[in-house]
C-alpha cells in the first residue's frame, strides 16, 4: 500500500475504515505507518474507540485489542458523568447540525425517543466530545467509516458536519478516494456519489 504521502488525519480516517471493514492486514500496515510517523497513540485510540458508534462493540473491541497488543499503554477511565455528556453532546450536535438540530431530534424522537436521547448523550457527548481529537478530525474519520459501510443518510449528515467544522471539500474527497487503498472501490463510488449530491445542494444554496 502507498501510504507515504498521506496526511496523518487521512491515515486515521483510513485506519477507521479498515477497522470497521475488518481488513486486518491493511489495518496493521496503516497502524504501523501512523506509529512510524510519530502519530499520538491517544489520537489513534480515540479514532478507533469512536468506531463502536457506527460498527458496534465487537468491531471496536477487536481493533482496540490489536492496538493494545502493539503499543500496550495503560488506559485511564475518568468515570461516567451523564449531566456533562448531555450538555456537551447538545453543544456539539448543534455545531454539526446548526439550524437543523431541532428537526433532527424531532425526527428521531418520532420513531425512537431512546435513540434521540442517546444520540446526544452517548454519541455527541460521551464519545465525540472526548479530548484527543478535534471535531474536524472526528468528522473526517466518520466520513471514511460511513462511506465504507455505505450508510447514506448518516454519511450525508457527517459530510455536512465536516463542512461546518471547516474540513473542506478537497479533504473530504481525498478521504473517500483513499478507501481504494484498502480495496474498497465500491465504497469510494458510493461515498463520492453522496458527496456529489451534497455539493449540488450546497452550490445551489451558496450561489451569489
C-alpha distance (Angstrom), angle and dihedral (degrees) to the residues before:
residue distance angle dihedral
X1 . . .
X2 3.81 . .
X3 3.79 104.1 .
X4 3.80 102.6 143.0
X5 3.80 98.7 97.1
X6 3.80 98.1 41.1
X7 3.80 118.6 107.7
X8 3.78 122.2 -117.0
X9 3.80 92.9 -107.9
X10 3.80 92.3 49.5
X11 3.81 89.3 50.3
X12 3.81 91.0 51.1
X13 3.80 89.3 50.7
X14 3.80 91.4 48.0
X15 3.81 90.8 48.1
X16 3.81 88.8 52.7
X17 3.81 90.9 52.7
X18 3.81 92.8 46.7
X19 3.80 87.4 50.9
X20 3.81 96.6 54.1
X21 3.82 92.8 41.6
X22 3.82 89.6 50.3
X23 3.80 93.6 -126.6
X24 3.79 95.8 157.5
X25 3.81 99.8 176.6
X26 3.80 92.7 50.3
X27 3.80 90.4 42.3
X28 3.80 91.2 57.0
X29 3.81 93.0 47.4
X30 3.81 93.3 49.7
X31 3.80 91.2 46.0
X32 3.80 89.9 50.1
X33 3.81 90.6 51.8
X34 3.82 92.1 49.4
X35 3.79 91.2 51.5
X36 3.82 92.0 46.2
X37 3.80 87.4 52.5
X38 3.83 89.4 53.7
X39 3.79 93.8 -115.5
X40 3.79 112.0 174.0
X41 3.81 111.8 -96.3
X42 3.81 86.3 -141.2
X43 3.81 89.9 61.9
X44 3.78 92.0 48.4
X45 3.80 91.2 47.6
X46 3.81 92.8 49.6
X47 3.80 93.5 47.5
X48 3.81 90.0 53.7
X49 3.80 95.8 40.4
X50 3.80 92.7 58.2
X51 3.82 92.1 54.0
X52 3.80 89.3 81.8
X53 3.81 88.8 73.6
X54 3.80 89.3 63.8
X55 3.81 107.7 24.4
X56 3.81 101.6 26.3
X57 3.79 136.2 -116.6
X58 3.84 97.4 -66.0
X59 3.80 92.6 59.3
X60 3.81 95.2 43.4
X61 3.80 92.4 46.8
X62 3.81 91.9 54.9
X63 3.80 92.7 51.3
X64 3.81 95.8 43.1
X65 3.79 90.3 48.7
X66 3.81 90.0 52.0
X67 3.81 91.0 49.5
X68 3.80 89.7 50.7
X69 3.81 91.1 50.7
X70 3.80 89.3 56.7
X71 3.82 103.7 38.4
X72 3.82 101.6 18.1
X73 3.82 99.3 -164.1
X74 3.80 123.5 162.2
X75 3.80 113.8 -106.6
X76 3.79 124.4 -143.1
X77 3.80 119.2 -150.0
X78 3.81 114.2 -157.9
X79 3.79 97.4 -162.0
X80 3.79 135.4 -111.4
X81 3.81 120.0 -60.9
X82 3.80 109.1 178.2
X83 3.82 94.9 -178.4
X84 3.80 92.2 51.5
X85 3.81 92.5 46.5
X86 3.79 92.1 50.1
X87 3.81 93.7 50.9
X88 3.80 93.9 42.8
X89 3.78 91.8 44.1
X90 3.79 94.3 53.9
X91 3.81 90.8 48.5
X92 3.82 93.4 50.8
X93 3.78 93.8 42.9
X94 3.81 90.4 52.8
X95 3.81 89.7 51.9
X96 3.80 91.2 53.4
X97 3.81 99.9 39.8
X98 3.80 100.9 29.9
X99 3.81 112.8 -178.0
X100 3.81 89.8 -1.3
X101 3.82 91.5 66.4
X102 3.82 96.8 99.0
X103 3.79 91.9 42.9
X104 3.81 89.8 53.1
X105 3.80 94.5 49.7
X106 3.81 92.4 44.0
X107 3.79 91.5 49.5
X108 3.81 94.5 49.7
X109 3.82 91.2 43.9
X110 3.81 89.4 55.9
X111 3.80 91.1 67.6
X112 3.82 102.9 19.6
X113 3.83 124.0 13.9
X114 3.80 89.0 -176.8
X115 3.79 93.2 56.6
X116 3.81 90.8 47.0
X117 3.80 89.8 57.7
X118 3.80 95.1 40.3
X119 3.80 91.0 50.0
X120 3.81 87.6 63.4
X121 3.79 101.3 35.0
X122 3.80 102.2 32.5
X123 3.79 101.1 28.6
X124 3.78 110.4 34.1
X125 3.79 96.4 19.2
X126 3.78 112.0 37.9
X127 3.81 99.2 27.6
X128 3.81 113.9 18.0
X129 3.80 91.9 38.4
X130 3.80 94.1 59.5
X131 3.79 122.0 114.7
X132 3.78 120.2 -111.1
X133 3.79 97.9 68.4
X134 3.78 130.0 46.5
X135 3.80 119.8 -125.4
X136 3.81 88.0 -106.9
X137 3.80 91.5 54.9
X138 3.80 91.6 46.3
X139 3.81 93.3 48.8
X140 3.80 92.9 50.9
X141 3.81 91.1 50.0
X142 3.80 88.8 49.4
X143 3.82 92.1 50.8
X144 3.80 87.7 55.3
X145 3.81 92.1 48.1
X146 3.80 95.5 47.4
X147 3.80 92.9 45.5
X148 3.80 88.7 51.7
X149 3.81 92.3 48.6
X150 3.83 93.6 39.7
X151 3.80 99.1 -129.7
X152 3.80 101.2 158.5
X153 3.81 104.3 -171.7
X154 3.79 94.0 44.7
X155 3.81 92.0 43.5
X156 3.79 91.0 52.2
X157 3.82 90.2 50.6
X158 3.79 93.3 49.4
X159 3.80 92.9 46.3
X160 3.79 84.1 56.2
X161 3.80 89.1 47.3
X162 3.80 90.8 51.1
X163 3.79 90.5 52.2
X164 3.81 91.1 48.9
X165 3.81 91.6 54.2
X166 3.82 89.1 48.2
X167 3.80 99.8 -108.7
X168 3.81 91.0 143.4
X169 3.79 130.7 -140.0
X170 3.82 94.0 -94.1
X171 3.80 92.2 59.7
X172 3.80 92.4 43.6
X173 3.81 90.7 50.4
X174 3.81 93.0 48.5
X175 3.79 90.5 47.9
X176 3.79 91.5 55.7
X177 3.82 94.4 41.7
X178 3.81 90.2 51.9
X179 3.81 89.1 68.2
X180 3.79 87.2 79.6
X181 3.81 87.0 70.1
X182 3.82 89.2 67.9
X183 3.82 92.3 45.2
X184 3.80 95.0 -102.6
X185 3.81 97.9 132.0
X186 3.79 94.5 149.1
X187 3.81 88.8 54.7
X188 3.81 90.1 52.5
X189 3.79 90.9 53.7
X190 3.80 91.3 45.4
X191 3.79 94.5 48.1
X192 3.80 94.4 46.5
X193 3.80 91.1 50.3
X194 3.81 90.7 54.9
X195 3.81 90.3 45.1
X196 3.82 91.3 51.6
X197 3.80 90.0 50.6
X198 3.81 89.8 51.6
X199 3.82 93.3 45.9
X200 3.80 92.0 50.7
X201 3.81 91.3 56.3
X202 3.79 91.7 40.8
X203 3.81 91.5 53.0
X204 3.80 91.2 49.0
X205 3.81 90.8 52.9
X206 3.79 93.9 46.0
X207 3.79 100.1 46.5
X208 3.81 108.5 134.0
